[in-house]
Amino acid sequence: MSQTQSQSQNQMQEIAITIFLDSIKDELTGRQMKEIKEIVDQEEDVNQAKPKIIEKLKSFGGDVLSNIIANIITNPTILASF
């Protein structure tokens, strides 16, 4: 892989991460973000953290998850990929 391709791929990954994090921050309260971060900080094993994060997100209500997904999908960068 050339350096240009690698840089382009890294930029796209950074954009995707930014879109994802912004969508979460837009929908969760500060307290909810803190609760998710606590799970991430406490669990080193991703396989153990994942179900706890899922349960925590479910506890916030279905509207929160739907809004996060809608924010991601309707981001202009993502829409251009559809």
Summary of the structure (lengths in Angstrom):
residues: 82
radius of gyration: 15.1
end to end distance: 25.6
largest distance: 44.8
contacts: 185
relative contact order: 0.12
helix: 83%
strand: 0%
